[in-house]
Amino acid sequence: MNARRGRITEMGQRGNLRVIKAEIPLAGMFGYATDLRSKSQGRADHTMQFLRYEVVPQAVQEDIIAKQQGFTSW
């Protein structure tokens, strides 16, 4: 989750399940399901729900702008 700019907000247990609640930007969630299944040998699952909008960090902002400047529209 750290590599995806996420932060864990809560950890707990529900029956035999471990539950981890975290806040991760949506852009960091692409490919997460595949990574999670691989690391848990197919046993883990996840759900997502929108929490809020936030300002994008400056470094990420610059990366987005650089990619858009290289993009040419049809």
PDB file of N, CA, C and O in Angstrom, chain B, residues numbered from 101:
ATOM      1  N   MET B 101       0.808  -1.181   0.000  1.00  0.00           N
ATOM      2  CA  MET B 101       0.000   0.000   0.000  1.00  0.00           C
ATOM      3  C   MET B 101       0.862   1.259   0.000  1.00  0.00           C
ATOM      4  O   MET B 101       0.471   2.291  -0.546  1.00  0.00           O
ATOM      5  N   ASN B 102       2.030   1.163   0.614  1.00  0.00           N
ATOM      6  CA  ASN B 102       2.921   2.324   0.618  1.00  0.00           C
ATOM      7  C   ASN B 102       3.345   2.704  -0.793  1.00  0.00           C
ATOM      8  O   ASN B 102       3.445   3.886  -1.120  1.00  0.00           O
ATOM      9  N   ALA B 103       3.593   1.705  -1.623  1.00  0.00           N
ATOM     10  CA  ALA B 103       4.015   1.977  -2.996  1.00  0.00           C
ATOM     11  C   ALA B 103       2.898   2.636  -3.804  1.00  0.00           C
ATOM     12  O   ALA B 103       3.160   3.235  -4.846  1.00  0.00           O
ATOM     13  N   ARG B 104       1.670   2.530  -3.336  1.00  0.00           N
ATOM     14  CA  ARG B 104       0.515   3.106  -4.029  1.00  0.00           C
ATOM     15  C   ARG B 104       0.063   4.402  -3.360  1.00  0.00           C
ATOM     16  O   ARG B 104      -1.068   4.838  -3.574  1.00  0.00           O
ATOM     17  N   ARG B 105       0.911   5.013  -2.570  1.00  0.00           N
ATOM     18  CA  ARG B 105       0.625   6.251  -1.833  1.00  0.00           C
ATOM     19  C   ARG B 105      -0.546   6.081  -0.864  1.00  0.00           C
ATOM     20  O   ARG B 105      -1.286   7.031  -0.610  1.00  0.00           O
ATOM     21  N   GLY B 106      -0.710   4.888  -0.331  1.00  0.00           N
ATOM     22  CA  GLY B 106      -1.811   4.615   0.582  1.00  0.00           C
ATOM     23  C   GLY B 106      -1.398   4.740   2.032  1.00  0.00           C
ATOM     24  O   GLY B 106      -0.213   4.727   2.362  1.00  0.00           O
ATOM     25  N   ARG B 107      -2.398   4.861   2.894  1.00  0.00           N
ATOM     26  CA  ARG B 107      -2.133   4.879   4.331  1.00  0.00           C
ATOM     27  C   ARG B 107      -3.185   4.020   5.026  1.00  0.00           C
ATOM     28  O   ARG B 107      -4.384   4.145   4.775  1.00  0.00           O
ATOM     29  N   ILE B 108      -2.711   3.162   5.891  1.00  0.00           N
ATOM     30  CA  ILE B 108      -3.605   2.276   6.637  1.00  0.00           C
ATOM     31  C   ILE B 108      -4.274   3.093   7.732  1.00  0.00           C
ATOM     32  O   ILE B 108      -3.610   3.811   8.481  1.00  0.00           O
ATOM     33  N   THR B 109      -5.603   2.975   7.817  1.00  0.00           N
ATOM     34  CA  THR B 109      -6.351   3.719   8.828  1.00  0.00           C
ATOM     35  C   THR B 109      -6.846   2.830   9.953  1.00  0.00           C
ATOM     36  O   THR B 109      -7.118   3.315  11.052  1.00  0.00           O
ATOM     37  N   GLU B 110      -6.967   1.539   9.695  1.00  0.00           N
ATOM     38  CA  GLU B 110      -7.517   0.639  10.711  1.00  0.00           C
ATOM     39  C   GLU B 110      -7.163  -0.804  10.362  1.00  0.00           C
ATOM     40  O   GLU B 110      -7.139  -1.186   9.192  1.00  0.00           O
ATOM     41  N   MET B 111      -6.893  -1.588  11.386  1.00  0.00           N
ATOM     42  CA  MET B 111      -6.658  -3.018  11.210  1.00  0.00           C
ATOM     43  C   MET B 111      -7.489  -3.756  12.250  1.00  0.00           C
ATOM     44  O   MET B 111      -7.602  -3.312  13.392  1.00  0.00           O
ATOM     45  N   GLY B 112      -8.061  -4.870  11.855  1.00  0.00           N
ATOM     46  CA  GLY B 112      -8.882  -5.613  12.797  1.00  0.00           C
ATOM     47  C   GLY B 112      -9.103  -7.031  12.329  1.00  0.00           C
ATOM     48  O   GLY B 112      -8.471  -7.501  11.383  1.00  0.00           O
ATOM     49  N   GLN B 113     -10.012  -7.703  13.010  1.00  0.00           N
ATOM     50  CA  GLN B 113     -10.329  -9.076  12.678  1.00  0.00           C
ATOM     51  C   GLN B 113     -11.831  -9.259  12.735  1.00  0.00           C
ATOM     52  O   GLN B 113     -12.498  -8.764  13.644  1.00  0.00           O
ATOM     53  N   ARG B 114     -12.356  -9.974  11.753  1.00  0.00           N
ATOM     54  CA  ARG B 114     -13.775 -10.298  11.687  1.00  0.00           C
ATOM     55  C   ARG B 114     -13.872 -11.809  11.495  1.00  0.00           C
ATOM     56  O   ARG B 114     -13.730 -12.314  10.381  1.00  0.00           O
ATOM     57  N   GLY B 115     -14.115 -12.525  12.597  1.00  0.00           N
ATOM     58  CA  GLY B 115     -14.097 -13.985  12.531  1.00  0.00           C
ATOM     59  C   GLY B 115     -12.687 -14.458  12.245  1.00  0.00           C
ATOM     60  O   GLY B 115     -11.751 -14.091  12.955  1.00  0.00           O
ATOM     61  N   ASN B 116     -12.525 -15.275  11.205  1.00  0.00           N
ATOM     62  CA  ASN B 116     -11.198 -15.754  10.807  1.00  0.00           C
ATOM     63  C   ASN B 116     -10.511 -14.814   9.828  1.00  0.00           C
ATOM     64  O   ASN B 116      -9.390 -15.082   9.395  1.00  0.00           O
ATOM     65  N   LEU B 117     -11.164 -13.728   9.478  1.00  0.00           N
ATOM     66  CA  LEU B 117     -10.632 -12.809   8.475  1.00  0.00           C
ATOM     67  C   LEU B 117      -9.877 -11.652   9.109  1.00  0.00           C
ATOM     68  O   LEU B 117     -10.259 -11.158  10.170  1.00  0.00           O
ATOM     69  N   ARG B 118      -8.828 -11.233   8.470  1.00  0.00           N
ATOM     70  CA  ARG B 118      -8.121 -10.017   8.858  1.00  0.00           C
ATOM     71  C   ARG B 118      -8.670  -8.897   7.984  1.00  0.00           C
ATOM     72  O   ARG B 118      -8.798  -9.062   6.770  1.00  0.00           O
ATOM     73  N   VAL B 119      -8.993  -7.770   8.589  1.00  0.00           N
ATOM     74  CA  VAL B 119      -9.557  -6.647   7.853  1.00  0.00           C
ATOM     75  C   VAL B 119      -8.606  -5.464   7.981  1.00  0.00           C
ATOM     76  O   VAL B 119      -8.229  -5.070   9.084  1.00  0.00           O
ATOM     77  N   ILE B 120      -8.229  -4.910   6.846  1.00  0.00           N
ATOM     78  CA  ILE B 120      -7.354  -3.738   6.817  1.00  0.00           C
ATOM     79  C   ILE B 120      -8.102  -2.646   6.072  1.00  0.00           C
ATOM     80  O   ILE B 120      -8.520  -2.838   4.930  1.00  0.00           O
ATOM     81  N   LYS B 121      -8.269  -1.499   6.720  1.00  0.00           N
ATOM     82  CA  LYS B 121      -8.889  -0.353   6.056  1.00  0.00           C
ATOM     83  C   LYS B 121      -7.784   0.637   5.740  1.00  0.00           C
ATOM     84  O   LYS B 121      -6.935   0.941   6.578  1.00  0.00           O
ATOM     85  N   ALA B 122      -7.813   1.131   4.514  1.00  0.00           N
ATOM     86  CA  ALA B 122      -6.768   2.050   4.076  1.00  0.00           C
ATOM     87  C   ALA B 122      -7.359   3.075   3.128  1.00  0.00           C
ATOM     88  O   ALA B 122      -8.416   2.865   2.533  1.00  0.00           O
ATOM     89  N   GLU B 123      -6.658   4.182   3.000  1.00  0.00           N
ATOM     90  CA  GLU B 123      -7.017   5.219   2.036  1.00  0.00           C
ATOM     91  C   GLU B 123      -5.928   5.251   0.973  1.00  0.00           C
ATOM     92  O   GLU B 123      -4.758   5.496   1.270  1.00  0.00           O
ATOM     93  N   ILE B 124      -6.329   5.001  -0.268  1.00  0.00           N
ATOM     94  CA  ILE B 124      -5.385   4.942  -1.386  1.00  0.00           C
ATOM     95  C   ILE B 124      -5.986   5.725  -2.546  1.00  0.00           C
ATOM     96  O   ILE B 124      -7.165   5.548  -2.851  1.00  0.00           O
ATOM     97  N   PRO B 125      -5.206   6.590  -3.203  1.00  0.00           N
ATOM     98  CA  PRO B 125      -5.734   7.296  -4.370  1.00  0.00           C
ATOM     99  C   PRO B 125      -6.189   6.301  -5.444  1.00  0.00           C
ATOM    100  O   PRO B 125      -5.575   5.250  -5.629  1.00  0.00           O
ATOM    101  N   LEU B 126      -7.260   6.642  -6.138  1.00  0.00           N
ATOM    102  CA  LEU B 126      -7.819   5.750  -7.152  1.00  0.00           C
ATOM    103  C   LEU B 126      -6.786   5.354  -8.200  1.00  0.00           C
ATOM    104  O   LEU B 126      -6.755   4.202  -8.632  1.00  0.00           O
ATOM    105  N   ALA B 127      -5.953   6.282  -8.606  1.00  0.00           N
ATOM    106  CA  ALA B 127      -4.935   5.976  -9.616  1.00  0.00           C
ATOM    107  C   ALA B 127      -4.000   4.862  -9.144  1.00  0.00           C
ATOM    108  O   ALA B 127      -3.462   4.120  -9.966  1.00  0.00           O
ATOM    109  N   GLY B 128      -3.804   4.740  -7.840  1.00  0.00           N
ATOM    110  CA  GLY B 128      -2.940   3.696  -7.304  1.00  0.00           C
ATOM    111  C   GLY B 128      -3.596   2.334  -7.238  1.00  0.00           C
ATOM    112  O   GLY B 128      -2.927   1.337  -6.963  1.00  0.00           O
ATOM    113  N   MET B 129      -4.883   2.275  -7.483  1.00  0.00           N
ATOM    114  CA  MET B 129      -5.615   1.018  -7.355  1.00  0.00           C
ATOM    115  C   MET B 129      -5.629   0.178  -8.627  1.00  0.00           C
ATOM    116  O   MET B 129      -6.033  -0.984  -8.588  1.00  0.00           O
ATOM    117  N   PHE B 130      -5.200   0.735  -9.745  1.00  0.00           N
ATOM    118  CA  PHE B 130      -5.177  -0.031 -10.987  1.00  0.00           C
ATOM    119  C   PHE B 130      -4.137  -1.141 -10.864  1.00  0.00           C
ATOM    120  O   PHE B 130      -2.968  -0.871 -10.588  1.00  0.00           O
ATOM    121  N   GLY B 131      -4.552  -2.364 -11.064  1.00  0.00           N
ATOM    122  CA  GLY B 131      -3.674  -3.527 -10.948  1.00  0.00           C
ATOM    123  C   GLY B 131      -3.596  -4.081  -9.542  1.00  0.00           C
ATOM    124  O   GLY B 131      -2.932  -5.092  -9.314  1.00  0.00           O
ATOM    125  N   TYR B 132      -4.270  -3.432  -8.583  1.00  0.00           N
ATOM    126  CA  TYR B 132      -4.197  -3.876  -7.185  1.00  0.00           C
ATOM    127  C   TYR B 132      -4.802  -5.260  -6.987  1.00  0.00           C
ATOM    128  O   TYR B 132      -4.237  -6.082  -6.266  1.00  0.00           O
ATOM    129  N   ALA B 133      -5.932  -5.526  -7.612  1.00  0.00           N
ATOM    130  CA  ALA B 133      -6.595  -6.829  -7.444  1.00  0.00           C
ATOM    131  C   ALA B 133      -5.663  -7.961  -7.866  1.00  0.00           C
ATOM    132  O   ALA B 133      -5.571  -8.980  -7.181  1.00  0.00           O
ATOM    133  N   THR B 134      -4.985  -7.787  -8.972  1.00  0.00           N
ATOM    134  CA  THR B 134      -4.050  -8.807  -9.457  1.00  0.00           C
ATOM    135  C   THR B 134      -2.898  -8.998  -8.484  1.00  0.00           C
ATOM    136  O   THR B 134      -2.538 -10.130  -8.163  1.00  0.00           O
ATOM    137  N   ASP B 135      -2.313  -7.894  -8.010  1.00  0.00           N
ATOM    138  CA  ASP B 135      -1.203  -7.979  -7.055  1.00  0.00           C
ATOM    139  C   ASP B 135      -1.645  -8.642  -5.751  1.00  0.00           C
ATOM    140  O   ASP B 135      -0.932  -9.477  -5.196  1.00  0.00           O
ATOM    141  N   LEU B 136      -2.816  -8.265  -5.275  1.00  0.00           N
ATOM    142  CA  LEU B 136      -3.322  -8.816  -4.017  1.00  0.00           C
ATOM    143  C   LEU B 136      -3.548 -10.319  -4.124  1.00  0.00           C
ATOM    144  O   LEU B 136      -3.172 -11.075  -3.227  1.00  0.00           O
ATOM    145  N   ARG B 137      -4.152 -10.742  -5.204  1.00  0.00           N
ATOM    146  CA  ARG B 137      -4.397 -12.184  -5.403  1.00  0.00           C
ATOM    147  C   ARG B 137      -3.082 -12.952  -5.511  1.00  0.00           C
ATOM    148  O   ARG B 137      -2.949 -14.047  -4.964  1.00  0.00           O
ATOM    149  N   SER B 138      -2.122 -12.379  -6.210  1.00  0.00           N
ATOM    150  CA  SER B 138      -0.818 -13.043  -6.360  1.00  0.00           C
ATOM    151  C   SER B 138      -0.126 -13.200  -5.013  1.00  0.00           C
ATOM    152  O   SER B 138       0.406 -14.266  -4.702  1.00  0.00           O
ATOM    153  N   LYS B 139      -0.134 -12.138  -4.218  1.00  0.00           N
ATOM    154  CA  LYS B 139       0.572 -12.163  -2.937  1.00  0.00           C
ATOM    155  C   LYS B 139      -0.131 -13.015  -1.891  1.00  0.00           C
ATOM    156  O   LYS B 139       0.504 -13.477  -0.943  1.00  0.00           O
ATOM    157  N   SER B 140      -1.428 -13.228  -2.050  1.00  0.00           N
ATOM    158  CA  SER B 140      -2.185 -14.002  -1.056  1.00  0.00           C
ATOM    159  C   SER B 140      -2.543 -15.402  -1.562  1.00  0.00           C
ATOM    160  O   SER B 140      -3.352 -16.100  -0.950  1.00  0.00           O
ATOM    161  N   GLN B 141      -1.947 -15.802  -2.663  1.00  0.00           N
ATOM    162  CA  GLN B 141      -2.232 -17.096  -3.289  1.00  0.00           C
ATOM    163  C   GLN B 141      -3.716 -17.245  -3.595  1.00  0.00           C
ATOM    164  O   GLN B 141      -4.284 -18.329  -3.461  1.00  0.00           O
ATOM    165  N   GLY B 142      -4.337 -16.139  -4.010  1.00  0.00           N
ATOM    166  CA  GLY B 142      -5.725 -16.152  -4.445  1.00  0.00           C
ATOM    167  C   GLY B 142      -6.759 -16.107  -3.341  1.00  0.00           C
ATOM    168  O   GLY B 142      -7.949 -16.257  -3.615  1.00  0.00           O
ATOM    169  N   ARG B 143      -6.341 -15.904  -2.095  1.00  0.00           N
ATOM    170  CA  ARG B 143      -7.295 -15.951  -0.982  1.00  0.00           C
ATOM    171  C   ARG B 143      -7.824 -14.594  -0.547  1.00  0.00           C
ATOM    172  O   ARG B 143      -8.877 -14.530   0.088  1.00  0.00           O
ATOM    173  N   ALA B 144      -7.143 -13.528  -0.861  1.00  0.00           N
ATOM    174  CA  ALA B 144      -7.555 -12.192  -0.401  1.00  0.00           C
ATOM    175  C   ALA B 144      -8.527 -11.548  -1.376  1.00  0.00           C
ATOM    176  O   ALA B 144      -8.572 -11.892  -2.557  1.00  0.00           O
ATOM    177  N   ASP B 145      -9.291 -10.620  -0.865  1.00  0.00           N
ATOM    178  CA  ASP B 145     -10.255  -9.880  -1.662  1.00  0.00           C
ATOM    179  C   ASP B 145     -10.235  -8.428  -1.194  1.00  0.00           C
ATOM    180  O   ASP B 145      -9.726  -8.129  -0.114  1.00  0.00           O
ATOM    181  N   HIS B 146     -10.782  -7.534  -1.995  1.00  0.00           N
ATOM    182  CA  HIS B 146     -10.841  -6.135  -1.589  1.00  0.00           C
ATOM    183  C   HIS B 146     -12.116  -5.480  -2.101  1.00  0.00           C
ATOM    184  O   HIS B 146     -12.738  -5.956  -3.050  1.00  0.00           O
ATOM    185  N   THR B 147     -12.487  -4.398  -1.468  1.00  0.00           N
ATOM    186  CA  THR B 147     -13.592  -3.564  -1.929  1.00  0.00           C
ATOM    187  C   THR B 147     -13.117  -2.123  -1.901  1.00  0.00           C
ATOM    188  O   THR B 147     -12.195  -1.771  -1.166  1.00  0.00           O
ATOM    189  N   MET B 148     -13.759  -1.295  -2.711  1.00  0.00           N
ATOM    190  CA  MET B 148     -13.408   0.125  -2.758  1.00  0.00           C
ATOM    191  C   MET B 148     -14.676   0.955  -2.661  1.00  0.00           C
ATOM    192  O   MET B 148     -15.748   0.545  -3.106  1.00  0.00           O
ATOM    193  N   GLN B 149     -14.529   2.133  -2.067  1.00  0.00           N
ATOM    194  CA  GLN B 149     -15.611   3.102  -2.103  1.00  0.00           C
ATOM    195  C   GLN B 149     -14.991   4.493  -2.070  1.00  0.00           C
ATOM    196  O   GLN B 149     -13.941   4.710  -1.466  1.00  0.00           O
ATOM    197  N   PHE B 150     -15.660   5.424  -2.727  1.00  0.00           N
ATOM    198  CA  PHE B 150     -15.168   6.791  -2.795  1.00  0.00           C
ATOM    199  C   PHE B 150     -15.201   7.417  -1.404  1.00  0.00           C
ATOM    200  O   PHE B 150     -16.164   7.234  -0.660  1.00  0.00           O
ATOM    201  N   LEU B 151     -14.140   8.162  -1.052  1.00  0.00           N
ATOM    202  CA  LEU B 151     -14.086   8.829   0.237  1.00  0.00           C
ATOM    203  C   LEU B 151     -14.134  10.346   0.071  1.00  0.00           C
ATOM    204  O   LEU B 151     -14.974  11.015   0.672  1.00  0.00           O
ATOM    205  N   ARG B 152     -13.225  10.889  -0.752  1.00  0.00           N
ATOM    206  CA  ARG B 152     -13.167  12.344  -0.929  1.00  0.00           C
ATOM    207  C   ARG B 152     -12.203  12.697  -2.073  1.00  0.00           C
ATOM    208  O   ARG B 152     -11.423  11.863  -2.533  1.00  0.00           O
ATOM    209  N   TYR B 153     -12.283  13.928  -2.502  1.00  0.00           N
ATOM    210  CA  TYR B 153     -11.312  14.476  -3.439  1.00  0.00           C
ATOM    211  C   TYR B 153     -10.205  15.133  -2.635  1.00  0.00           C
ATOM    212  O   TYR B 153     -10.455  15.680  -1.561  1.00  0.00           O
ATOM    213  N   GLU B 154      -8.989  15.082  -3.145  1.00  0.00           N
ATOM    214  CA  GLU B 154      -7.862  15.755  -2.508  1.00  0.00           C
ATOM    215  C   GLU B 154      -6.994  16.395  -3.570  1.00  0.00           C
ATOM    216  O   GLU B 154      -7.045  16.019  -4.742  1.00  0.00           O
ATOM    217  N   VAL B 155      -6.203  17.357  -3.155  1.00  0.00           N
ATOM    218  CA  VAL B 155      -5.234  17.983  -4.052  1.00  0.00           C
ATOM    219  C   VAL B 155      -4.140  16.963  -4.354  1.00  0.00           C
ATOM    220  O   VAL B 155      -3.686  16.243  -3.465  1.00  0.00           O
ATOM    221  N   VAL B 156      -3.726  16.912  -5.611  1.00  0.00           N
ATOM    222  CA  VAL B 156      -2.680  15.977  -6.036  1.00  0.00           C
ATOM    223  C   VAL B 156      -1.321  16.532  -5.593  1.00  0.00           C
ATOM    224  O   VAL B 156      -1.075  17.729  -5.748  1.00  0.00           O
ATOM    225  N   PRO B 157      -0.434  15.691  -5.046  1.00  0.00           N
ATOM    226  CA  PRO B 157       0.908  16.165  -4.673  1.00  0.00           C
ATOM    227  C   PRO B 157       1.639  16.767  -5.875  1.00  0.00           C
ATOM    228  O   PRO B 157       1.409  16.361  -7.014  1.00  0.00           O
ATOM    229  N   GLN B 158       2.513  17.730  -5.618  1.00  0.00           N
ATOM    230  CA  GLN B 158       3.212  18.471  -6.677  1.00  0.00           C
ATOM    231  C   GLN B 158       3.943  17.537  -7.646  1.00  0.00           C
ATOM    232  O   GLN B 158       3.870  17.735  -8.859  1.00  0.00           O
ATOM    233  N   ALA B 159       4.636  16.538  -7.139  1.00  0.00           N
ATOM    234  CA  ALA B 159       5.393  15.625  -8.018  1.00  0.00           C
ATOM    235  C   ALA B 159       4.452  14.868  -8.955  1.00  0.00           C
ATOM    236  O   ALA B 159       4.771  14.679 -10.129  1.00  0.00           O
ATOM    237  N   VAL B 160       3.316  14.442  -8.456  1.00  0.00           N
ATOM    238  CA  VAL B 160       2.343  13.727  -9.278  1.00  0.00           C
ATOM    239  C   VAL B 160       1.726  14.685 -10.279  1.00  0.00           C
ATOM    240  O   VAL B 160       1.481  14.317 -11.428  1.00  0.00           O
ATOM    241  N   GLN B 161       1.474  15.916  -9.849  1.00  0.00           N
ATOM    242  CA  GLN B 161       0.926  16.955 -10.727  1.00  0.00           C
ATOM    243  C   GLN B 161       1.849  17.184 -11.926  1.00  0.00           C
ATOM    244  O   GLN B 161       1.397  17.247 -13.069  1.00  0.00           O
ATOM    245  N   GLU B 162       3.122  17.305 -11.652  1.00  0.00           N
ATOM    246  CA  GLU B 162       4.098  17.540 -12.725  1.00  0.00           C
ATOM    247  C   GLU B 162       4.147  16.359 -13.693  1.00  0.00           C
ATOM    248  O   GLU B 162       4.285  16.555 -14.900  1.00  0.00           O
ATOM    249  N   ASP B 163       4.037  15.156 -13.181  1.00  0.00           N
ATOM    250  CA  ASP B 163       4.038  13.959 -14.022  1.00  0.00           C
ATOM    251  C   ASP B 163       2.807  13.942 -14.938  1.00  0.00           C
ATOM    252  O   ASP B 163       2.916  13.626 -16.122  1.00  0.00           O
ATOM    253  N   ILE B 164       1.651  14.280 -14.390  1.00  0.00           N
ATOM    254  CA  ILE B 164       0.415  14.319 -15.179  1.00  0.00           C
ATOM    255  C   ILE B 164       0.528  15.370 -16.280  1.00  0.00           C
ATOM    256  O   ILE B 164       0.165  15.112 -17.427  1.00  0.00           O
ATOM    257  N   ILE B 165       1.028  16.548 -15.932  1.00  0.00           N
ATOM    258  CA  ILE B 165       1.174  17.632 -16.910  1.00  0.00           C
ATOM    259  C   ILE B 165       2.157  17.236 -18.010  1.00  0.00           C
ATOM    260  O   ILE B 165       1.904  17.488 -19.189  1.00  0.00           O
ATOM    261  N   ALA B 166       3.276  16.619 -17.632  1.00  0.00           N
ATOM    262  CA  ALA B 166       4.267  16.198 -18.627  1.00  0.00           C
ATOM    263  C   ALA B 166       3.671  15.175 -19.592  1.00  0.00           C
ATOM    264  O   ALA B 166       3.936  15.220 -20.793  1.00  0.00           O
ATOM    265  N   LYS B 167       2.869  14.254 -19.063  1.00  0.00           N
ATOM    266  CA  LYS B 167       2.244  13.258 -19.936  1.00  0.00           C
ATOM    267  C   LYS B 167       1.239  13.911 -20.869  1.00  0.00           C
ATOM    268  O   LYS B 167       1.146  13.525 -22.034  1.00  0.00           O
ATOM    269  N   GLN B 168       0.487  14.885 -20.389  1.00  0.00           N
ATOM    270  CA  GLN B 168      -0.504  15.565 -21.203  1.00  0.00           C
ATOM    271  C   GLN B 168       0.145  16.425 -22.282  1.00  0.00           C
ATOM    272  O   GLN B 168      -0.398  16.545 -23.380  1.00  0.00           O
ATOM    273  N   GLN B 169       1.284  17.019 -21.991  1.00  0.00           N
ATOM    274  CA  GLN B 169       1.972  17.849 -22.983  1.00  0.00           C
ATOM    275  C   GLN B 169       2.531  16.979 -24.113  1.00  0.00           C
ATOM    276  O   GLN B 169       2.672  17.441 -25.245  1.00  0.00           O
ATOM    277  N   GLY B 170       2.843  15.738 -23.807  1.00  0.00           N
ATOM    278  CA  GLY B 170       3.310  14.805 -24.836  1.00  0.00           C
ATOM    279  C   GLY B 170       2.178  14.195 -25.627  1.00  0.00           C
ATOM    280  O   GLY B 170       2.413  13.556 -26.653  1.00  0.00           O
ATOM    281  N   PHE B 171       0.951  14.381 -25.167  1.00  0.00           N
ATOM    282  CA  PHE B 171      -0.242  13.822 -25.805  1.00  0.00           C
ATOM    283  C   PHE B 171      -0.695  14.742 -26.929  1.00  0.00           C
ATOM    284  O   PHE B 171      -0.843  15.947 -26.726  1.00  0.00           O
ATOM    285  N   THR B 172      -0.917  14.180 -28.111  1.00  0.00           N
ATOM    286  CA  THR B 172      -1.446  14.969 -29.214  1.00  0.00           C
ATOM    287  C   THR B 172      -2.847  14.490 -29.545  1.00  0.00           C
ATOM    288  O   THR B 172      -3.073  13.294 -29.729  1.00  0.00           O
ATOM    289  N   SER B 173      -3.772  15.407 -29.619  1.00  0.00           N
ATOM    290  CA  SER B 173      -5.148  15.012 -29.928  1.00  0.00           C
ATOM    291  C   SER B 173      -5.301  14.798 -31.420  1.00  0.00           C
ATOM    292  O   SER B 173      -4.514  15.312 -32.214  1.00  0.00           O
ATOM    293  N   TRP B 174      -6.293  14.054 -31.789  1.00  0.00           N
ATOM    294  CA  TRP B 174      -6.535  13.713 -33.196  1.00  0.00           C
ATOM    295  C   TRP B 174      -7.098  14.900 -33.856  1.00  0.00           C
ATOM    296  O   TRP B 174      -7.387  14.862 -35.052  1.00  0.00           O
TER     297      TRP B 174
END
